[in-house]
Amino acid sequence: MKILGMMSGTSGDGIDGALIEFSYNWNYKLLWHKSYDFSSENFFRIQKLMKPCSSIDITLGNSYIAELYAKAYQSFFNSSEEKPDYIAAHGQTVWHQPNAVNWDGINLRGTLQLLDASLLAQRTGIPVINNFRAADMAVNGQGAPLVPYADLKMFGSLFKEDCIVLNIGGMANITAIHKINGKPEILCAFDTGPGNVLIDAFIQSKNLGKYDKNGELASKGNSVKQVLIEMMKNPYFKLPFPKSTGRELFNHSLLSLFDNNLKNEDIASTLLDVTVLSIAEGINLLKNKIDFPCKLIVAGGGAKNKELIKRLNKVLNNICNIFTSDYFGIPIMAREAMAFAFLGNAFIIKECSNVPSATGATKNVILGQLTPVS
């Protein structure tokens, strides 16, 4: 069975696709991975959708994201290529509320990933599996992170020792894989905090592009100590896991902490240090829970940021040996799209794919919903 995993993350800059062929006993083969970049118009509209907006925006945005996914699908396949049996699509997260808010005496939590699955199925002619977070949240989980299940399948059997998988997208998250009597198990998984989201917001606010390529601007600066200390006081970093977060907590509003007279490179350096230090804080929460030193496998767009990896190596010296996922056959930009293909396969074979130790859910559940092509 061939499943196309499709993912657009909190960076909102494009859609990654990974076509995986699954066989019995979870044997799999990555056939290819490709990316579809959003235009500037697409990018800025999606940025607006990820901020508080109107019901009209959300309604039309649901169709808009489906149309973009359909365009990405069409760019991935030519007329002669064999099509997938299913599309497993994440959609675009516009709000994630894992902590309860009281409305009229009712405690509510929720998450919203825009994607009109019916529209995508009709545009492509392929059944769509989506809405992966909802079932976990229905059993008191945080609905995030979703990828630990796939991380266990992809990385669990590669090493004899414990390892940590780190994804640096808009947000950063880790999966800790612990060996118990030689068998790999998910110890925990959680969002450590901002990945690229703050540095991207700053670069965009200064019209310097979409992101700081290779961390070049940050590498020329000196971090502003007082602001760095203030930002690292965010209580999220000290919270015990399970925990998850997003743009509702880490967003462009934090840029107001910087004096307008500061150099761009100093602000960029400070924001990069927030990412690095919050990742280190997250790994520090695993002390006495996994065996250090261990391998740290890095994927996502942040894995291409040379300055980020350099600073991470410095902070985690003697704690983790850092590798990018490419080294183990998982392309850094494919890992999350691959994860959704794994979640799609689990749905088809009726296997529970949430990880309660990661999300805090009260039980294991099957994730996803199927929209057939009628």
C-alpha positions in Angstrom: 0.0 0.0 0.0 1.3 3.4 -1.0 0.5 6.4 1.2 1.4 10.0 0.5 2.1 11.9 3.7 1.6 15.7 3.4 2.5 18.3 5.9 2.5 22.0 6.2 3.9 23.3 9.5 3.8 26.4 11.7 6.4 28.1 9.5 3.7 28.3 6.8 6.1 28.3 3.9 5.1 25.2 1.9 3.9 21.6 1.9 6.2 18.6 2.2 5.2 15.3 0.7 6.6 11.8 1.2 5.4 8.7 -0.6 5.9 5.6 1.4 5.2 2.0 0.4 4.1 -0.2 3.3 4.2 -4.0 3.5 3.5 -6.5 6.3 5.0 -6.0 9.8 5.6 -2.3 9.2 8.3 -2.8 6.6 8.4 0.3 4.6 10.3 2.0 1.8 10.5 5.8 1.2 9.9 6.1 -2.5 10.5 9.9 -2.7 10.0 13.2 -0.9 9.3 16.5 -2.5 8.4 20.0 -1.5 5.9 22.5 -2.8 6.8 26.1 -1.9 4.1 28.6 -1.3 4.1 31.9 -3.3 4.6 35.1 -1.4 0.8 35.7 -1.6 0.1 32.2 -0.2 2.6 32.7 2.6 1.3 36.0 3.8 -2.3 34.9 3.7 -1.5 31.8 5.8 0.4 34.0 8.3 -2.8 36.0 8.7 -4.8 32.8 9.2 -2.5 31.8 12.0 -3.5 35.0 13.9 -6.9 35.8 15.4 -9.1 36.4 12.4 -12.8 36.4 11.3 -15.2 33.5 10.9 -15.2 34.3 7.1 -11.4 33.9 7.0 -11.6 30.6 8.8 -14.4 29.3 6.5 -12.7 30.3 3.3 -9.3 29.3 4.7 -10.5 25.8 5.1 -11.1 25.6 1.3 -8.0 27.6 0.5 -5.7 25.2 2.3 -7.3 22.2 0.5 -6.7 23.9 -2.8 -3.1 24.5 -2.0 -2.7 20.8 -0.9 -4.3 19.8 -4.3 -1.8 22.0 -6.1 1.0 20.4 -4.2 -0.3 17.0 -5.0 -0.5 17.8 -8.7 3.1 19.1 -8.6 4.3 15.9 -7.1 2.8 13.5 -9.7 2.9 13.5 -13.5 0.3 11.7 -15.5 2.4 8.5 -15.9 3.3 8.1 -12.2 1.5 5.5 -10.1 -0.8 7.3 -7.7 -1.0 6.6 -3.9 -3.8 4.6 -2.4 -4.4 7.2 0.3 -3.3 10.8 1.2 -2.6 11.3 4.9 -2.6 15.1 5.3 -2.1 17.2 8.4 -3.6 20.5 7.1 -2.6 23.9 8.5 -2.7 24.4 12.3 -4.2 27.8 13.0 -4.8 27.4 16.7 -4.0 24.8 19.3 -5.5 25.1 22.7 -4.4 22.1 24.9 -5.2 23.8 28.2 -8.9 24.2 29.2 -10.7 27.5 28.9 -14.1 28.0 30.6 -17.0 29.0 28.5 -20.3 29.3 30.4 -19.3 26.7 33.0 -18.0 24.3 30.4 -14.2 23.6 30.3 -13.1 23.5 26.6 -10.0 22.5 24.8 -9.5 22.2 21.1 -7.3 22.4 18.1 -8.0 23.4 14.5 -6.1 22.2 11.4 -7.6 23.9 8.3 -8.2 21.4 5.4 -11.4 20.6 3.6 -10.8 16.9 3.1 -13.8 16.4 0.8 -12.5 19.1 -1.5 -9.0 17.6 -1.5 -10.3 14.1 -2.2 -12.4 15.4 -5.1 -9.5 17.4 -6.6 -7.1 14.5 -6.5 -9.4 11.5 -6.8 -7.6 9.9 -3.8 -9.2 9.1 -0.4 -8.0 11.5 2.4 -7.1 10.7 6.0 -6.8 13.8 8.2 -7.8 15.4 11.5 -5.3 13.4 13.4 -5.2 15.4 16.7 -8.9 15.3 17.5 -9.2 11.7 18.8 -6.4 12.1 21.3 -7.9 15.4 22.6 -11.2 13.6 23.1 -9.6 11.3 25.7 -8.0 14.2 27.5 -4.7 14.2 25.6 -3.1 17.4 24.3 -3.3 16.2 20.7 0.4 16.8 20.3 3.0 15.9 19.6 1.8 13.5 16.9 5.1 12.2 15.5 6.4 10.0 18.4 4.6 6.9 17.1 6.4 7.3 13.7 9.7 8.1 15.4 9.5 4.8 17.2 8.9 3.0 13.9 11.7 4.9 12.1 14.4 5.2 14.7 13.6 2.8 17.5 15.5 -0.2 16.2 18.5 1.7 14.8 20.4 1.9 18.1 21.2 -0.3 21.1 21.2 2.7 23.4 18.7 5.5 24.2 18.2 8.3 21.7 16.4 11.6 21.3 14.7 12.8 18.1 14.5 16.5 17.8 12.4 18.3 15.1 13.0 22.0 14.6 10.2 23.5 12.6 8.2 26.5 13.6 8.1 24.9 17.0 10.7 22.5 18.3 9.7 19.1 19.8 11.6 16.1 21.1 10.8 12.3 21.3 12.8 10.4 23.9 13.2 6.7 23.0 14.3 4.5 25.9 15.4 0.9 25.8 13.8 -1.4 28.3 15.3 -4.9 28.2 16.6 -4.1 24.8 13.1 -3.1 23.5 12.6 0.5 22.3 9.8 2.4 23.9 8.6 6.0 23.9 9.6 7.5 27.3 8.0 10.9 26.5 7.6 13.5 23.8 6.8 17.2 24.0 7.3 20.6 22.5 10.3 22.3 24.0 9.2 25.7 22.7 10.0 27.9 19.7 11.9 26.5 16.9 12.2 28.9 13.9 9.0 30.8 14.7 10.5 33.8 16.5 13.5 34.3 14.3 11.3 34.0 11.2 8.9 36.5 12.6 11.7 39.0 13.1 13.3 38.5 9.7 9.9 39.0 8.1 9.1 42.1 10.1 12.3 43.7 8.8 11.6 42.6 5.2 14.8 40.6 5.2 13.2 37.6 3.6 11.3 34.6 5.1 14.0 33.3 7.3 17.7 33.7 8.4 19.4 31.3 6.0 22.0 29.2 7.7 21.8 31.6 10.7 24.0 34.0 8.8 22.6 37.2 10.4 22.5 35.6 13.9 26.1 34.5 13.6 27.2 38.1 13.2 25.5 39.3 16.4 25.9 39.3 20.1 22.9 38.2 22.1 21.2 40.8 24.3 21.6 39.3 27.8 18.8 41.1 29.6 16.2 40.2 26.9 17.4 36.7 26.7 17.1 36.2 30.5 13.6 37.7 30.3 12.5 35.5 27.5 13.9 32.4 29.2 11.7 33.1 32.3 8.7 31.9 30.3 7.1 29.4 32.6 6.4 27.0 29.7 10.1 26.0 29.7 10.0 24.6 33.3 6.6 22.8 32.9 6.8 19.1 33.3 5.7 17.0 30.3 3.4 16.1 28.8 3.1 19.6 27.3 2.6 21.2 23.9 2.5 24.7 22.6 2.3 26.9 19.4 1.9 30.4 18.1 -0.7 31.1 20.7 2.2 31.5 23.2 5.3 32.1 21.0 4.6 34.7 18.4 5.6 38.1 17.0 4.3 39.9 20.1 7.5 38.9 21.9 9.5 41.1 19.6 8.3 44.1 21.6 10.8 43.1 24.3 13.6 44.5 22.1 14.7 48.1 22.0 14.2 49.7 18.5 17.8 50.9 18.5 19.3 47.4 18.7 21.2 46.0 15.7 19.3 43.4 13.6 22.1 40.9 14.1 22.0 41.2 17.9 18.2 40.6 17.9 18.6 37.6 15.6 21.3 36.2 17.8 19.2 36.6 20.9 16.2 34.8 19.3 18.3 32.0 18.1 19.7 31.5 21.6 16.1 31.3 22.9 15.5 28.4 20.6 18.8 26.7 21.5 18.5 27.2 25.3 14.8 26.1 25.4 15.8 22.9 23.6 18.5 22.4 26.1 16.0 23.0 28.9 13.7 20.4 27.4 16.5 17.8 27.2 17.5 18.7 30.8 14.0 17.6 31.9 15.1 14.1 30.8 17.9 13.8 33.3 17.7 10.6 35.4 15.1 9.3 32.9 17.3 8.3 30.0 21.0 7.4 29.8 23.3 10.2 28.8 25.3 10.8 26.7 23.0 9.7 23.9 22.4 10.4 20.2 20.4 13.5 19.3 18.9 13.1 15.8 17.9 16.5 14.4 15.3 17.0 11.5 13.2 19.8 10.2 14.1 23.1 8.6 16.2 24.1 11.7 18.6 21.2 11.0 19.8 23.2 7.9 20.6 26.2 10.1 24.4 25.9 10.6 24.6 28.5 13.3 21.8 26.8 15.3 23.5 23.4 15.1 26.8 25.0 16.1 25.3 26.6 19.2 23.4 23.4 20.0 26.6 21.4 19.9 28.2 23.9 22.3 25.4 23.9 24.8 24.9 20.1 24.7 28.6 19.1 24.8 29.2 15.9 26.7 25.4 15.4 26.9 24.4 14.5 23.3 26.1 13.5 20.2 24.3 15.4 17.4 23.5 13.9 14.0 21.0 15.0 11.4 18.4 12.5 10.4 19.9 12.2 6.9 22.7 10.3 8.4 20.3 7.5 9.2 18.4 7.5 5.9 15.6 9.9 6.9 15.8 13.2 4.9 15.6 16.1 7.3 12.8 17.8 5.3 10.8 14.5 4.9 10.6 13.3 8.5 7.3 15.0 9.4 5.6 14.2 6.1 6.8 10.6 6.5 5.3 10.6 10.0 1.8 11.4 8.6 2.1 8.5 6.1 2.9 6.3 9.1 -0.2 7.7 10.9 -2.3 7.1 7.8 -1.1 3.5 7.6 -2.0 2.9 11.3 -5.5 4.3 10.6 -6.0 1.9 7.7 -4.9 -1.2 9.7 -6.8 0.0 12.7 -3.8 0.4 15.0 -3.8 3.0 17.8 -1.2 5.6 17.1 -1.4 8.2 19.9 1.2 7.9 22.6 -0.4 8.6 26.0 3.1 9.1 27.6 3.6 12.0 25.2 0.1 13.6 25.1 -1.3 12.7 28.5 -4.3 10.9 27.0 -6.2 8.5 29.2 -6.0 5.7 26.7 -4.8 4.6 23.3 -7.0 5.6 20.3 -6.9 5.4 16.5 -6.1 8.8 15.1 -7.6 10.3 11.9 -10.8 10.4 9.9 -11.3 9.0 6.4 -13.0 11.0 3.6 -13.6 8.6 0.6 -13.9 9.6 -3.1 -17.6 9.1 -4.0 
